[in-house]
Amino acid sequence: MADSGMERTLGEQMLYYEARAGEYDEWWLRRGRYDHGAADNEAWFAEQAEARAALISAIPDGGQVADLACGTGIWTVLLAAHADRVTAIDGSVAMLAKAEDRLTQSGLIDRVNFLQADLFAWRPSVQFDAIFLGFFLSHVPEDRLDSIFRSVHDALKPGGKVLFIDSKREPSGSSPDQPLPDESEAIMTRRLNDGRSFRIVKIFRAPERMAAAMERSGLAPDVRETARYFQYGIGTKSTG
């Protein structure tokens, strides 16, 4: 796809997440179109717990943490329970409003700053002890992945950590009316409950490809996968 075509797709992707804010949690909670039955749902939640435990153990107690593509704040709550301050960033105003509601209900709102920004252009003015990316990297075009990781590297203090979780290529990880693209394709059509459809970037990267991208940006990688649904990892910036 030509760069102008990719720019249009990224613009459509931003519109999709703005429109999806009110129903995003249905995917995470396996409700509505995302309910795949007891057996698959049980595996989904067990693998969520596996990844969550590994990532939470790497969150530094205290300090400054950035939550990039924070969405509705599912992970922001967990980060805020450990960090002194969390900067929660998303390109969608509607997502940020949902996240703010969630943090208010959790009683942790005083620990969080919210910022609306295009993450492809975001350049922080401070460095963080940790940076979290939840289900964002699979929406990054191949030719922009290194730039994202370099920005993350530069935004971390020496010894700081980047934590991420993302999707594996598994049909039951989405709804039946959203078939996965061919493995050679980087664009997927997503649908909302009201029938509207959007084209977005969706790339399922093998663990070794993700680890290599992190290494190229000076982040020592530890990338893992659950049995079916999730890829997650930790990258550490050198103290030298």
C-alpha positions as CSV (number, residue, x, y, z in Angstrom):
1,M,0.0,0.0,0.0
2,A,1.3,3.5,-0.9
3,D,2.1,5.8,2.0
4,S,-0.9,8.0,1.2
5,G,-3.1,4.9,1.4
6,M,-1.6,3.9,4.7
7,E,-2.2,7.5,6.0
8,R,-5.9,7.1,5.1
9,T,-6.1,3.8,6.9
10,L,-4.4,5.2,10.0
11,G,-7.0,8.1,9.9
12,E,-9.8,5.6,9.6
13,Q,-8.3,3.6,12.5
14,M,-8.5,6.6,14.7
15,L,-12.1,7.1,13.7
16,Y,-12.8,3.5,14.5
17,Y,-11.5,3.7,18.0
18,E,-13.3,6.9,18.7
19,A,-16.6,5.2,17.6
20,R,-15.8,2.0,19.4
21,A,-15.2,3.5,22.9
22,G,-18.7,2.7,24.1
23,E,-18.4,-1.0,23.2
24,Y,-14.7,-1.7,23.6
25,D,-15.0,-3.5,26.9
26,E,-17.3,-6.1,25.4
27,W,-14.3,-7.6,23.7
28,W,-12.2,-7.8,26.8
29,L,-15.1,-9.2,28.9
30,R,-16.3,-11.6,26.1
31,R,-19.8,-10.2,25.9
32,G,-22.2,-9.8,23.0
33,R,-20.6,-10.7,19.7
34,Y,-17.4,-11.7,21.5
35,D,-18.9,-14.4,23.6
36,H,-17.5,-17.7,22.2
37,G,-19.0,-20.1,24.7
38,A,-17.9,-21.4,28.1
39,A,-14.8,-23.3,27.0
40,D,-13.2,-20.6,24.9
41,N,-14.1,-17.9,27.3
42,E,-12.6,-19.8,30.2
43,A,-9.3,-20.1,28.2
44,W,-9.4,-16.4,27.4
45,F,-9.8,-15.3,31.0
46,A,-7.1,-17.7,32.2
47,E,-4.7,-16.4,29.7
48,Q,-5.6,-12.9,30.6
49,A,-4.6,-13.7,34.2
50,E,-1.4,-15.3,33.1
51,A,-0.2,-12.3,31.1
52,R,-1.5,-9.8,33.8
53,A,0.4,-11.5,36.6
54,A,3.7,-11.5,34.6
55,L,3.3,-7.8,33.6
56,I,2.2,-6.6,37.0
57,S,5.2,-8.1,38.6
58,A,7.4,-5.9,36.4
59,I,5.6,-2.7,37.2
60,P,7.9,-0.6,39.4
61,D,6.4,0.4,42.8
62,G,6.3,4.2,42.8
63,G,7.7,6.3,40.0
64,Q,6.3,7.7,36.8
65,V,4.6,5.4,34.3
66,A,3.1,6.2,30.8
67,D,0.2,4.2,29.5
68,L,0.2,4.5,25.7
69,A,-3.1,3.8,23.9
70,C,-4.8,3.6,27.3
71,G,-8.2,2.9,25.8
72,T,-10.9,2.6,28.4
73,G,-8.4,2.4,31.2
74,I,-8.5,-1.4,31.9
75,W,-4.7,-1.4,32.4
76,T,-4.5,2.1,33.7
77,V,-6.1,1.0,36.9
78,L,-3.5,-1.7,37.4
79,L,-0.7,0.7,36.7
80,A,-2.1,3.4,39.0
81,A,-2.3,0.9,41.9
82,H,1.6,0.7,41.8
83,A,2.9,3.9,40.4
84,D,3.1,7.4,42.0
85,R,1.9,9.0,38.7
86,V,0.5,7.6,35.5
87,T,0.2,9.6,32.3
88,A,-2.6,7.9,30.3
89,I,-2.4,8.8,26.5
90,D,-4.8,8.0,23.7
91,G,-5.7,9.4,20.4
92,S,-9.4,9.1,21.1
93,V,-11.3,11.6,23.2
94,A,-14.1,9.2,23.8
95,M,-11.7,6.5,25.0
96,L,-10.1,8.9,27.4
97,A,-13.5,9.9,28.8
98,K,-14.2,6.2,29.5
99,A,-10.8,5.8,31.1
100,E,-11.4,8.8,33.3
101,D,-14.7,7.3,34.5
102,R,-13.0,4.0,35.3
103,L,-10.3,5.7,37.3
104,T,-12.8,7.8,39.2
105,Q,-14.8,4.7,40.1
106,S,-11.6,2.9,41.2
107,G,-10.6,5.8,43.6
108,L,-7.2,6.2,41.8
109,I,-8.1,9.2,39.6
110,D,-5.7,11.5,41.6
111,R,-2.7,9.5,40.4
112,V,-3.5,9.9,36.7
113,N,-3.0,12.6,34.1
114,F,-4.9,12.2,30.8
115,L,-3.5,13.3,27.5
116,Q,-5.0,13.2,24.0
117,A,-2.3,12.7,21.4
118,D,-1.4,10.9,18.2
119,L,1.0,8.3,19.3
120,F,2.8,8.2,16.0
121,A,3.8,11.8,16.6
122,W,4.1,11.8,20.4
123,R,7.4,12.9,21.9
124,P,7.5,13.2,25.7
125,S,9.1,16.1,27.5
126,V,10.0,13.9,30.5
127,Q,11.4,10.4,31.0
128,F,9.4,7.6,32.7
129,D,10.3,4.6,34.9
130,A,8.1,2.4,32.8
131,I,5.9,2.6,29.7
132,F,3.0,0.3,29.0
133,L,1.5,-0.4,25.5
134,G,-1.7,-2.4,25.6
135,F,-2.9,-3.8,22.3
136,F,-1.3,-1.0,20.3
137,L,1.7,-2.5,18.5
138,S,-0.3,-4.8,16.3
139,H,-1.9,-1.6,14.9
140,V,1.5,-0.1,14.0
141,P,2.5,-0.4,10.3
142,E,5.7,-2.4,9.7
143,D,7.7,0.6,8.6
144,R,6.8,2.6,11.8
145,L,7.5,0.0,14.4
146,D,11.2,0.9,14.9
147,S,10.2,4.5,15.2
148,I,7.7,3.7,18.0
149,F,10.3,1.6,19.9
150,R,12.9,4.3,19.5
151,S,10.5,6.9,21.0
152,V,9.8,4.5,23.8
153,H,13.5,4.0,24.4
154,D,14.1,7.7,24.5
155,A,11.2,8.2,26.9
156,L,12.5,5.8,29.4
157,K,15.0,6.5,32.2
158,P,18.1,4.3,32.3
159,G,17.0,0.9,33.5
160,G,13.4,1.7,32.7
161,K,11.1,-0.9,31.3
162,V,8.6,-1.1,28.5
163,L,5.7,-3.5,29.0
164,F,3.4,-4.7,26.3
165,I,0.5,-7.0,25.6
166,D,-1.1,-7.7,22.3
167,S,-3.1,-10.3,20.3
168,K,-2.0,-13.5,18.8
169,R,-3.5,-14.7,15.5
170,E,-6.5,-16.6,16.8
171,P,-10.0,-16.4,15.1
172,S,-11.8,-16.8,18.5
173,G,-9.9,-13.7,19.8
174,S,-12.4,-11.6,17.8
175,S,-16.0,-11.8,16.8
176,P,-17.2,-14.2,14.1
177,D,-18.3,-11.4,11.8
178,Q,-14.7,-10.0,11.7
179,P,-12.6,-12.7,9.9
180,L,-8.8,-12.3,10.2
181,P,-7.0,-11.1,7.1
182,D,-4.6,-13.4,5.3
183,E,-1.3,-13.8,7.0
184,S,0.3,-11.7,4.2
185,E,-2.1,-8.8,4.7
186,A,-1.7,-5.9,7.2
187,I,-5.2,-4.5,6.9
188,M,-8.3,-5.8,8.6
189,T,-12.0,-4.8,8.4
190,R,-13.5,-4.2,11.8
191,R,-17.3,-3.8,12.5
192,L,-19.2,-2.1,15.3
193,N,-22.4,-3.3,16.8
194,D,-24.4,-0.8,14.7
195,G,-23.0,-2.4,11.5
196,R,-20.5,0.4,10.6
197,S,-17.2,-0.9,9.2
198,F,-13.7,0.5,9.3
199,R,-10.3,-0.6,7.9
200,I,-7.5,-0.7,10.4
201,V,-3.9,-1.9,10.6
202,K,-3.6,-5.4,12.2
203,I,-0.3,-7.2,12.1
204,F,0.3,-10.4,14.1
205,R,4.1,-10.5,14.7
206,A,6.0,-13.6,15.7
207,P,7.8,-13.3,19.1
208,E,11.2,-13.3,17.4
209,R,10.2,-10.4,15.1
210,M,9.0,-8.4,18.1
211,A,12.1,-9.2,20.1
212,A,14.3,-8.1,17.2
213,A,12.5,-4.8,16.8
214,M,13.0,-4.1,20.5
215,E,16.7,-5.0,20.3
216,R,17.2,-2.7,17.4
217,S,16.0,0.1,19.6
218,G,18.2,-0.7,22.5
219,L,15.6,-2.5,24.6
220,A,16.7,-5.9,26.0
221,P,13.6,-8.1,25.2
222,D,11.8,-10.8,27.0
223,V,8.8,-11.8,24.8
224,R,6.4,-14.5,25.7
225,E,3.1,-15.9,24.5
226,T,0.1,-17.6,26.1
227,A,-1.3,-20.8,24.6
228,R,-3.8,-19.2,22.2
229,Y,-4.6,-15.5,22.7
230,F,-1.9,-13.2,23.9
231,Q,1.6,-12.1,23.2
232,Y,3.3,-10.0,26.0
233,G,6.7,-8.9,26.9
234,I,9.1,-6.7,28.8
235,G,12.0,-4.7,27.4
236,T,14.7,-3.1,29.5
237,K,16.7,0.0,28.7
238,S,20.4,-0.2,29.5
239,T,21.7,1.7,32.5
240,G,24.9,2.5,30.6
